[in-house]
Amino acid sequence: MVVGFNVTGGEHGDWAVLHVSGELDLVTSPVLRQRVHDVVAEGRHSLVLDLSEVFFCDSSGVGVLIASRRLIRSCQGQLRLILPAQGAVDGSHVNRVLGALGVRRLFDVHVDVDSATEDEAGPLSA
């Protein structure tokens, strides 16, 4: 079975939004890393990563998320993740991985693009 990986870009108000789908792993994580760098190079420092369609994430993927957070923060920007509490099986795989590794608290997590891009958006509790 061939699993596709895709990153598409868009905007929502002042926010750049990258919609990610598929497996975020050793092979695909460099693609996401490059897309985040491209957004920052364009001068966009408010970024939402929509990971609601990512069904697998390994340590390489987590590394890209942490590196993206570091990059955005170095530009005085904001990074928000979309990780729905309810997924296809038992909630978001990425949410569970981040929680298991103890790094979930590092991220501003929201359930959808609208809530992530609100001016006074508050993250979901960990």
Sequence and secondary structure as in RCSB ss.txt:
>XXXX:A:sequence
MVVGFNVTGGEHGDWAVLHVSGELDLVTSPVLRQRVHDVVAEGRHSLVLDLSEVFFCDSSGVGVLIASRRLIRSC
QGQLRLILPAQGAVDGSHVNRVLGALGVRRLFDVHVDVDSATEDEAGPLSA
>XXXX:A:secstr
     EEEEEEETTEEEEEEEEEESTTTHHHHHHHHHHHHHTT  EEEEEEEEEEEE HHHHHHHHHHHHHHHHT
T EEEEE  SS SSSS HHHHHHHHHT GGGSEEESSHHHHTSTT      
